[in-house]
Amino acid sequence: YYYSIDPADFQARVESFGPGFDFDYCLRETRTILDKYNDLDWLDVARHLSGLALIARPQSLTAKLMHARVRLRLGERDEAISLLEDARGPAIPERFASNDDQDSWYTVSQLLGDLYLETGEPAKAVACLNDFRRSAKSGAKTWFKLAQAYEALGDLARARKCYGQAAAYDGNPYAGPALEALSRLEG
């Protein structure tokens, strides 16, 4: 049913939908689609549902994150980066509307850090990844990406320190590449 709702019509009448609109359903289904499917038809459904959620709650960090993830999956990198930058804002919020929004803010920081590395903006990547390091979900991958960003900036001392942190996590897939990078930087 939600797929049949026209976004422009919904935008014009969002107030009248009020409590009858299931925001959580839209995000749950978007997440399920992103986790299970890759074909364009399903991604179009995910874009539609996450777009409706964003119309219903334009300040929701989780809705912005979900919509950005769909846009990334569809190859719309610039649009996704714009959404993620909007969700991240200029600094970490003093308070989050919910635990989901807090988790989403950290995930936004991680995604933006990765995207900034890919697009050749290592200084922005460092800022995002350092924020993500405060998350319980941070680990060897974060240290490795930080090291790459510092190396791209020419800050080899910090790069070596971060590669060392990434290598310290036993059994992680970044340990080998981190050790190789350390060897390369010291040699």
KEKOLMI-79213 format. One record per atom (N, C-alpha, C): chain; atom name; x, y, z. Coordinates in pm, 1 decimal. Each point is the difference from the previous one (the first is absolute). Layout:
  mol  atom         X         Y         Z
    A    CA         X         Y         Z
...
// end
This chain:
  mol  atom         X         Y         Z
    A     N      81.6    -119.7       0.0
    A    CA     -81.6     119.7       0.0
    A     C      86.3     126.6       0.0
    A     N     104.9       3.5      81.7
    A    CA      83.3     120.7      10.5
    A     C      66.7      34.7    -132.1
    A     N      27.2    -100.6     -81.4
    A    CA      63.5      25.9    -129.3
    A     C     -93.8      77.5     -92.6
    A     N    -130.0     -10.1      25.1
    A    CA     -96.5      70.5     -85.0
    A     C     -20.2     146.6      41.7
    A     N      57.6      39.6     111.9
    A    CA     -14.7     139.1      45.5
    A     C      92.8      88.7     -82.3
    A     N     -58.0     100.1     -62.4
    A    CA      79.2      95.2     -77.6
    A     C      73.5      93.7      96.2
    A     N     134.3       8.6     -10.7
    A    CA      75.3      85.1      93.0
    A     C     -43.9     146.8      -0.4
    A     N     -31.6      55.2    -115.7
    A    CA     -43.6     140.4      -6.0
    A     C    -133.7      17.1      71.9
    A     N     -91.1     -93.5     -19.5
    A    CA    -129.1       4.7      68.2
    A     C      19.8     -17.2     150.6
    A     N      88.1     -92.1      37.5
    A    CA      28.5     -23.0     141.9
    A     C      59.6     126.1      63.3
    A     N      91.9      64.2     -71.5
    A    CA      62.3     123.5      50.0
    A     C    -106.7     107.2      25.3
    A     N     -94.7      10.6     -91.6
    A    CA    -104.3     101.4      12.0
    A     C     -97.1     -30.3     114.0
    A     N     -14.9    -128.3      33.0
    A    CA     -98.9     -37.7     101.2
    A     C      59.1     -77.0     117.3
    A     N     128.1      17.1      25.1
    A    CA      67.3     -76.9     105.1
    A     C     -66.6      19.9     136.4
    A     N     -48.1     118.8      26.3
    A    CA     -66.7      27.0     128.2
    A     C    -125.6     -84.7      17.4
    A     N     -75.6     -18.3    -106.3
    A    CA    -124.7     -76.2      11.2
    A     C      24.6    -150.0      14.2
    A     N     116.1     -48.5     -46.7
    A    CA      31.3    -142.0      17.3
    A     C      28.2     -28.0     147.4
    A     N      69.1      94.5      64.0
    A    CA      28.7      -3.6     143.6
    A     C      30.2    -136.8      56.2
    A     N     -75.3     -39.0     103.4
    A    CA      30.8    -124.1      70.6
    A     C     -27.6    -126.0     -83.2
    A     N     -69.6      13.5    -109.5
    A    CA     -28.1    -116.5     -83.3
    A     C     118.0     -43.5     -85.2
    A     N     100.8      84.9     -11.5
    A    CA     116.3     -33.5     -81.5
    A     C     101.4     -77.2      85.1
    A     N      43.8    -114.7     -50.2
    A    CA      93.0     -85.4      74.7
    A     C     144.2      26.6     -44.8
    A     N      60.3      99.1      62.4
    A    CA     138.0      39.6     -27.0
    A     C      95.5    -117.8      19.7
    A     N     -15.9     -70.8     111.0
    A    CA      89.2    -112.1      31.6
    A     C      -8.9    -110.9    -104.5
    A     N    -119.2     -24.7     -51.3
    A    CA     -17.0    -100.6    -104.9
    A     C      85.2      36.1    -122.0
    A     N      -4.9     125.2     -40.5
    A    CA      76.3      42.9    -118.3
    A     C     149.0     -23.5      19.6
    A     N      51.3      32.3     116.4
    A    CA     142.8     -19.7      25.9
    A     C      35.1    -147.3      13.2
    A     N     -86.7     -76.5      65.1
    A    CA      23.5    -144.3      13.9
    A     C       6.2     -67.7    -136.3
    A     N     -96.6      32.5     -85.6
    A    CA      -3.5     -60.9    -133.2
    A     C     117.9      45.7     -85.8
    A     N      37.9     126.5      11.9
    A    CA     116.8      49.8     -73.2
    A     C     124.1     -77.6      42.0
    A     N      17.5     -17.3     128.9
    A    CA     116.1     -74.0      52.4
    A     C      -1.6    -144.0     -49.7
    A     N    -115.2     -63.1       1.7
    A    CA     -11.8    -137.9     -47.3
    A     C      37.8     -10.1    -147.2
    A     N     -49.7      91.8     -79.8
    A    CA      32.0      -0.5    -143.2
    A     C     149.8      18.5     -21.4
    A     N      59.8      94.6      70.9
    A    CA     143.8      24.7     -14.6
    A     C      81.8    -121.9      42.1
    A     N     -48.7     -73.2      98.9
    A    CA      72.6    -117.5      48.2
    A     C     -16.3    -121.9     -90.2
    A     N    -111.7      -7.4     -74.4
    A    CA     -29.5    -123.3     -73.4
    A     C       4.6      10.5    -151.5
    A     N     -22.0     117.5     -56.2
    A    CA     -18.6      10.3    -144.0
    A     C      94.1     101.7     -64.1
    A     N      29.6     -24.8    -126.6
    A    CA      83.6      92.1     -76.9
    A     C     -64.3      45.6    -130.2
    A     N    -111.4     -61.8     -37.1
    A    CA     -56.8      36.8    -130.6
    A     C     -70.1     136.0       7.9
    A     N      -5.3      64.8    -115.9
    A    CA     -50.3     137.3      -6.8
    A     C    -144.9      15.0      43.5
    A     N     -82.7    -100.6     -26.9
    A    CA    -140.6      10.5      40.3
    A     C     -12.7      11.2     152.1
    A     N      73.0     -84.7      71.8
    A    CA      -6.2       6.0     145.6
    A     C      62.7     128.3      52.0
    A     N     109.6      42.8     -61.4
    A    CA      63.4     124.7      43.6
    A     C     -91.5     119.8     -24.6
    A     N     -80.9      -6.7    -104.3
    A    CA     -97.2     106.5     -23.4
    A     C    -104.2       3.0     111.9
    A     N     -43.0    -117.1      44.9
    A    CA     -93.7      -6.9     112.8
    A     C      65.6      59.2     124.1
    A     N     126.9     -35.0      24.0
    A    CA      71.4      52.6     116.7
    A     C      13.4     151.3      -8.3
    A     N      29.4      51.4    -120.0
    A    CA      11.1     145.7     -16.0
    A     C    -134.2      65.5      32.2
    A     N    -107.6     -60.1     -49.1
    A    CA    -133.5      55.6      22.6
    A     C     -33.0       1.7     149.7
    A     N      20.8    -112.8      66.4
    A    CA     -34.0      -9.7     142.4
    A     C      86.8      93.0      85.2
    A     N     130.0       2.5     -26.8
    A    CA      86.8      87.8      79.1
    A     C     -29.5     146.6     -30.1
    A     N     -41.1      29.2    -122.1
    A    CA     -40.1     136.3     -35.7
    A     C    -124.7      43.6      75.6
    A     N     -96.1     -90.8      12.5
    A    CA    -120.5      30.6      78.2
    A     C      35.1      23.7     146.5
    A     N      88.5     -83.8      53.0
    A    CA      42.0      16.5     139.8
    A     C      67.0     136.1      19.9
    A     N      77.9      40.9     -97.5
    A    CA      69.2     129.1       7.9
    A     C     -98.6     117.0      -8.4
    A     N    -105.6     -17.5     -78.2
    A    CA    -103.9     103.2      -6.1
    A     C     -73.6       7.9     133.9
    A     N     -29.0    -117.8      57.4
    A    CA     -74.1      -3.8     126.4
    A     C      80.6      59.8     114.8
    A     N     130.0     -29.0       2.1
    A    CA      86.0      51.0     108.2
    A     C     131.0      50.4     -61.0
    A     N      -2.2     121.0     -53.1
    A    CA     117.0      52.1     -70.8
    A     C     124.2      18.3      87.2
    A     N     -15.1       3.2     131.4
    A    CA     115.9      15.3      88.1
    A     C      56.7    -133.1      49.0
    A     N     -63.4    -108.8     -37.6
    A    CA      44.3    -131.5      46.8
    A     C     133.6     -38.1     -63.3
    A     N     100.6     -18.7      83.8
    A    CA     130.7     -42.5     -49.6
    A     C      -6.6    -139.5     -59.9
    A     N     -83.1     -85.2      57.2
    A    CA     -13.8    -136.1     -50.4
    A     C     -63.9       0.1    -138.3
    A     N    -100.7      82.5     -21.8
    A    CA     -62.8       9.0    -131.9
    A     C      99.5      53.8    -102.8
    A     N      78.0     100.4      38.1
    A    CA     100.6      54.7     -92.1
    A     C     103.7    -106.2     -34.7
    A     N      43.8     -75.2     100.6
    A    CA      98.3    -105.7     -22.7
    A     C     -55.2    -106.9     -93.8
    A     N    -120.5     -46.2      25.9
    A    CA     -59.1    -104.5     -84.7
    A     C     -15.5      48.3    -144.1
    A     N     -47.4     122.4     -15.3
    A    CA     -18.9      53.6    -135.6
    A     C     135.4      15.9     -70.4
    A     N     101.5      42.6      73.5
    A    CA     134.3      13.6     -57.8
    A     C      56.1    -136.3     -39.2
    A     N     -22.2    -100.7      81.3
    A    CA      48.6    -135.3     -33.3
    A     C     -64.7     -50.7    -128.5
    A     N    -129.1      27.3     -16.7
    A    CA     -67.7     -39.4    -123.7
    A     C      61.8      73.7    -118.1
    A     N      20.3     130.1      15.1
    A    CA      57.1      79.6    -109.1
    A     C     139.5     -50.5     -35.8
    A     N      78.4     -37.8      99.5
    A    CA     132.2     -56.4     -27.1
    A     C     -12.0    -128.9     -79.9
    A     N     -91.6     -84.6      41.2
    A    CA     -19.5    -128.7     -68.3
    A     C     -42.2      20.6    -143.9
    A     N     -71.2     109.5     -25.3
    A    CA     -44.6      30.5    -135.9
    A     C     107.8      73.9     -80.5
    A     N     115.3      21.6      61.4
    A    CA     109.3      66.7     -69.5
    A     C      -9.0     151.3       0.9
    A     N     -85.2      54.7      84.1
    A    CA     -19.4     144.6       8.0
    A     C      84.8      56.1     114.8
    A     N     132.5      -6.2     -17.9
    A    CA      95.4      34.2     105.5
    A     C     -13.8     144.6      46.7
    A     N      -8.0      94.9     -93.9
    A    CA      -6.4     141.4      39.7
    A     C    -123.8      29.3      84.1
    A     N    -113.6     -56.8     -39.6
    A    CA    -123.3      20.2      76.5
    A     C      12.4     -63.4     137.9
    A     N      61.0    -117.7       6.0
    A    CA      17.4     -68.5     127.9
    A     C      92.1      80.5      91.4
    A     N     110.5      49.9     -54.4
    A    CA      92.4      80.0      81.1
    A     C     -70.6     123.5      54.1
    A     N     -80.7      63.8     -82.4
    A    CA     -74.2     118.1      44.3
    A     C     -93.4     -34.3     116.6
    A     N     -71.8    -110.5     -10.7
    A    CA     -88.7     -43.7     108.7
    A     C      79.3     -32.2     126.5
    A     N     112.3     -67.8     -16.7
    A    CA      81.6     -37.3     115.3
    A     C      59.4     123.5      67.5
    A     N      45.7      95.7     -80.3
    A    CA      53.4     124.0      57.8
    A     C    -107.7      74.4      77.0
    A     N    -121.4       0.7     -53.3
    A    CA    -111.2      64.6      69.6
    A     C     -28.6     -71.4     132.1
    A     N       3.3    -132.8      -1.6
    A    CA     -27.0     -76.8     121.7
    A     C     110.0      20.4     104.0
    A     N     123.1       7.3     -45.9
    A    CA     113.3      15.6      91.7
    A     C       2.4     137.8      63.8
    A     N     -32.1     102.7     -78.6
    A    CA       2.0     136.3      52.0
    A     C     141.8      46.1      28.0
    A     N      11.8     117.9      58.8
    A    CA     133.6      55.7      24.3
    A     C      73.0     -64.8     118.5
    A     N     -73.4     -62.0      90.8
    A    CA      61.9     -60.8     118.4
    A     C     -94.5    -103.8      58.9
    A     N      52.7     -78.9      89.8
    A    CA     -83.3    -100.0      66.5
    A     C    -108.5      71.8      80.7
    A     N    -124.3     -43.7     -15.0
    A    CA    -108.4      64.6      76.6
    A     C      18.8     -18.0     150.8
    A     N     -43.0      98.5      75.0
    A    CA       6.7      -9.9     146.5
    A     C     -91.5    -110.7      49.6
    A     N    -116.3     -11.5     -63.9
    A    CA     -96.7    -104.9      35.1
    A     C     -55.1     -58.3    -127.6
    A     N     -30.7    -127.3       4.9
    A    CA     -61.5     -68.1    -113.1
    A     C    -146.3     -26.5      32.0
    A     N     -83.1      -0.1    -103.9
    A    CA    -142.7     -24.1      19.0
    A     C     -26.7    -142.3      49.8
    A     N      87.5     -94.3     -37.6
    A    CA     -18.2    -139.7      40.1
    A     C     133.5     -72.2      -8.8
    A     N       3.9    -121.1      54.8
    A    CA     120.6     -82.4     -12.9
    A     C      26.0     -34.1    -146.0
    A     N    -107.0     -20.4     -77.8
    A    CA      16.6     -26.7    -143.0
    A     C      67.6     117.0     -70.5
    A     N     -40.8     121.4      34.7
    A    CA      62.6     117.2     -60.8
    A     C     146.9      11.1      40.6
    A     N      32.4     -35.1     124.0
    A    CA     140.3       2.8      43.3
    A     C      80.9    -102.0     -80.3
    A     N     -49.3    -122.8     -10.5
    A    CA      68.7    -102.0     -79.5
    A     C      12.3      45.1    -145.3
    A     N    -104.9      62.1     -51.6
    A    CA       1.0      47.1    -138.4
    A     C     104.7     108.3     -20.1
    A     N      14.9      91.3      97.4
    A    CA      98.7     106.6     -13.9
    A     C     140.5     -58.4     -11.3
    A     N      29.1     -99.6      82.8
    A    CA     131.9     -62.4      -7.4
    A     C      18.7     -75.3    -131.7
    A     N    -102.7     -66.8     -46.1
    A    CA       8.7     -70.6    -127.9
    A     C      17.4      98.8    -115.0
    A     N     -69.9     112.6       6.6
    A    CA      17.0     106.6     -99.2
    A     C     145.8      45.6      -2.7
    A     N      59.3      18.1     117.4
    A    CA     140.2      42.5       7.4
    A     C      91.4    -103.1     -64.3
    A     N     -26.7    -127.7      25.4
    A    CA      80.6    -106.3     -59.9
    A     C     -13.7      -0.4    -152.2
    A     N    -122.4       3.8     -48.2
    A    CA     -22.9      -0.9    -145.5
    A     C      63.2     120.8     -67.5
    A     N     -17.8     116.0      59.1
    A    CA      59.8     120.0     -58.1
    A     C     152.1      -8.7      -0.4
    A     N      58.1     -52.6     106.6
    A    CA     144.5     -17.3       3.9
    A     C      48.0     -87.2    -115.1
    A     N     -69.1    -110.6     -22.8
    A    CA      34.4     -90.0    -111.2
    A     C     -16.4      70.2    -134.9
    A     N    -109.8      72.7     -15.6
    A    CA     -25.3      68.7    -127.0
    A     C     101.3     111.8     -24.2
    A     N      35.1      72.6     104.3
    A    CA      99.7     105.8     -15.9
    A     C     135.6     -58.8     -39.0
    A     N      33.4    -116.2      53.3
    A    CA     124.0     -65.6     -42.1
    A     C      -5.4     -34.4    -148.5
    A     N    -114.4     -53.0     -43.3
    A    CA     -17.0     -38.8    -140.7
    A     C       4.1     120.3     -93.3
    A     N     -47.3     114.0      46.7
    A    CA      -7.4     118.1     -86.6
    A     C     119.9      93.2      17.0
    A     N     103.3     -45.7      72.4
    A    CA     121.7      78.3      12.7
    A     C      -8.7     118.7      94.2
    A     N     -78.2     -13.9     107.3
    A    CA     -12.1     106.4      99.5
    A     C      41.6     -53.8     137.6
    A     N     130.8     -29.1      16.2
    A    CA      44.3     -66.1     123.1
    A     C     -18.1      83.8     127.3
    A     N       7.8     130.2      -7.5
    A    CA     -18.5      81.9     120.7
    A     C    -142.4     -16.1      53.9
    A     N     -97.0      -0.3     -90.3
    A    CA    -139.5     -21.4      42.5
    A     C     -17.8    -142.1      53.2
    A     N      69.9     -96.0     -62.8
    A    CA      -7.7    -139.3      44.6
    A     C      50.6     -12.4     143.2
    A     N     110.8      66.0      30.9
    A    CA      56.7      -5.2     135.2
    A     C    -101.5      49.6     102.3
    A     N     -63.9     111.0     -27.5
    A    CA     -98.9      55.1      94.9
    A     C    -113.5     -98.9      24.5
    A     N     -51.7     -57.3    -106.5
    A    CA    -112.0     -94.1      13.2
    A     C      41.5    -127.6      72.5
    A     N     113.1     -55.0     -40.0
    A    CA      44.1    -126.4      59.0
    A     C      41.1      16.7     146.2
    A     N      56.2     114.8      34.7
    A    CA      31.3      23.9     141.0
    A     C    -127.5       6.8      83.2
    A     N    -105.7      56.3     -55.7
    A    CA    -128.3      -1.0      71.2
    A     C     -53.1    -142.3      12.3
    A     N      10.5     -76.9    -107.5
    A    CA     -50.8    -137.7       3.9
    A     C      78.8     -85.3      99.7
    A     N     124.4      32.4      23.6
    A    CA      80.8     -75.9      96.4
    A     C     -64.4      -2.4     137.5
    A     N     -81.6      99.3      32.0
    A    CA     -68.3       5.8     130.4
    A     C    -115.5     -99.8       9.3
    A     N     -34.8     -60.2    -110.3
    A    CA    -109.5     -97.1      -3.9
    A     C      49.0    -137.5      46.0
    A     N     -88.8     -72.7      64.0
    A    CA      32.3    -136.5      41.2
    A     C      20.8     -91.2    -121.0
    A     N     -46.5      40.9    -116.3
    A    CA      12.3     -81.6    -121.2
    A     C     131.9      23.6     -73.5
    A     N      79.8      90.7      50.9
    A    CA     129.2      29.7     -60.9
    A     C      97.9    -112.2      30.4
    A     N      97.3     -18.2     -88.7
    A    CA      99.5    -104.6      22.1
    A     C     115.3      13.0     -97.3
    A     N      53.4    -112.6     -39.6
    A    CA     118.4      -4.2     -85.9
    A     C     -22.2      71.3    -132.9
    A     N    -117.2     -16.2     -57.8
    A    CA     -27.5      65.6    -128.4
    A     C      10.2     151.7      13.9
    A     N     -51.2      53.3     109.6
    A    CA       4.9     144.4      22.6
    A     C     144.7      46.8      11.5
    A     N      80.4     -72.5      76.5
    A    CA     141.2      35.4      13.8
    A     C      70.8      -6.0    -134.9
    A     N     -31.5    -102.7     -78.9
    A    CA      64.0     -16.0    -130.8
    A     C     -36.9     116.2     -92.3
    A     N    -126.7      34.3      -3.8
    A    CA     -45.2     110.9     -85.0
    A     C      60.7     133.3      46.9
    A     N       7.4      19.1     131.8
    A    CA      64.2     120.1      52.8
    A     C     145.8       6.9     -44.3
    A     N      68.1    -113.1       6.2
    A    CA     139.3      -5.3     -42.9
    A     C      13.3      39.0    -146.8
    A     N     -89.7     -51.5     -83.0
    A    CA       2.8      34.5    -142.4
    A     C     -19.6     150.4     -19.5
    A     N     -92.5      57.6      76.4
    A    CA     -27.1     143.4     -12.6
    A     C     121.5      81.6      44.4
    A     N      58.1     -37.3     113.1
    A    CA     119.5      72.0      46.0
    A     C     115.0     -14.9     -99.3
    A     N      14.7    -119.1     -55.0
    A    CA     105.6     -20.0     -99.2
    A     C     -23.7      88.9    -121.7
    A     N    -123.3       9.1     -45.5
    A    CA     -33.0      86.3    -114.1
    A     C      29.1     146.9      30.6
    A     N     -11.7      38.5     127.0
    A    CA      29.7     137.2      40.8
    A     C     149.7      23.9      20.1
    A     N      77.6    -108.2      -2.8
    A    CA     143.5      12.5      21.0
    A     C      40.2      -1.9     146.8
    A     N     -94.2     -29.2      88.7
    A    CA      28.6      -8.2     143.6
    A     C      38.4    -145.2      31.0
    A     N     124.1     -33.5     -29.3
    A    CA      44.2    -139.4       9.1
    A     C      11.5     -50.3     143.0
    A     N      28.5      87.5      94.5
    A    CA       7.6     -42.3     140.7
    A     C    -137.1     -49.8      47.3
    A     N    -103.5      77.1     -29.2
    A    CA    -135.7     -43.2      39.4
    A     C     -43.0    -122.0     -81.2
    A     N      37.0      -4.3    -126.0
    A    CA     -34.2    -115.4     -83.9
    A     C      59.8    -126.9      60.1
    A     N     128.1       4.7      38.1
    A    CA      64.5    -118.2      60.1
    A     C     -70.6     -40.8     129.6
    A     N     -34.4      98.0      81.4
    A    CA     -69.1     -29.9     126.3
    A     C    -133.9     -70.6     -27.5
    A     N     -74.3      51.0     -96.1
    A    CA    -131.2     -59.3     -31.1
    A     C      13.4    -137.9     -64.5
    A     N      96.6     -15.9     -88.9
    A    CA      24.0    -134.0     -57.1
    A     C      36.6     -97.6     111.0
    A     N      79.4      47.4      96.9
    A    CA      35.6     -85.3     113.3
    A     C    -121.5     -41.6      80.6
    A     N     -92.6      93.2      18.9
    A    CA    -124.9     -32.6      71.3
    A     C     -82.2    -102.8     -78.4
    A     N      -5.8      17.2    -131.5
    A    CA     -75.8     -94.2     -83.3
    A     C      62.0    -138.3       4.6
    A     N     132.4      -6.6       2.9
    A    CA      69.8    -128.4       2.7
    A     C     -13.2     -69.2     135.5
    A     N     -29.5      76.5     104.4
    A    CA      -6.0     -54.7     135.6
    A     C    -123.0     -87.4      24.0
    A     N    -101.5      12.8     -83.2
    A    CA    -121.0     -81.5      15.5
    A     C      25.5    -136.5     -62.8
    A     N      23.7    -101.1      83.8
    A    CA      29.7    -134.1     -50.4
    A     C    -115.0     -55.8     -82.4
    A     N      36.7     -64.9    -109.5
    A    CA     -98.0     -70.7     -81.3
    A     C     -89.6      87.0     -85.1
    A     N      29.4     128.3     -11.6
    A    CA     -86.1      84.5     -82.4
    A     C      57.0       8.3    -141.0
    A     N     -83.8      22.5     -99.0
    A    CA      47.3       1.6    -138.6
    A     C      88.9     119.4     -34.6
    A     N      10.3      97.6      88.0
    A    CA      82.2     117.5     -25.2
    A     C     140.8     -13.4      58.7
    A     N      24.5    -102.7      80.7
    A    CA     130.2     -15.7      64.6
    A     C     111.7     -16.4    -104.1
    A     N     -19.3     -87.7     -96.3
    A    CA     102.4     -22.8    -102.5
    A     C      30.1     125.3     -81.2
    A     N    -101.5      63.4     -57.6
    A    CA      25.5     123.6     -74.9
    A     C      60.0     111.0      86.8
    A     N     -38.4       4.9     127.9
    A    CA      55.3     102.2      89.1
    A     C     148.9     -25.7      23.4
    A     N      37.3    -125.8      20.0
    A    CA     140.6     -34.2      19.0
    A     C      80.1      29.1    -126.7
    A     N     -57.3     -29.0    -114.5
    A    CA      67.2      32.3    -127.8
    A     C      21.0     150.4     -13.4
    A     N    -101.1      77.4      35.9
    A    CA      11.5     145.7      -8.6
    A     C     106.1      51.5      97.2
    A     N       3.6     -56.3     120.2
    A    CA     102.2      39.7      96.5
    A     C     139.5     -28.2     -55.0
    A     N      16.1    -115.1     -58.3
    A    CA     128.7     -36.7     -59.0
    A     C      37.8      96.5    -112.2
    A     N     -97.1      33.1     -81.5
    A    CA      23.5      92.6    -111.9
    A     C      37.8     139.4      50.4
    A     N     -68.0      46.7     105.4
    A    CA      26.9     133.9      52.3
    A     C     133.0       7.5      75.4
    A     N      41.3    -109.1      60.4
    A    CA     124.6      -0.4      75.1
    A     C     119.2     -29.7     -90.5
    A     N     -26.0     -55.9    -117.4
    A    CA     108.7     -40.6     -89.5
    A     C      43.7     103.1     -95.3
// end
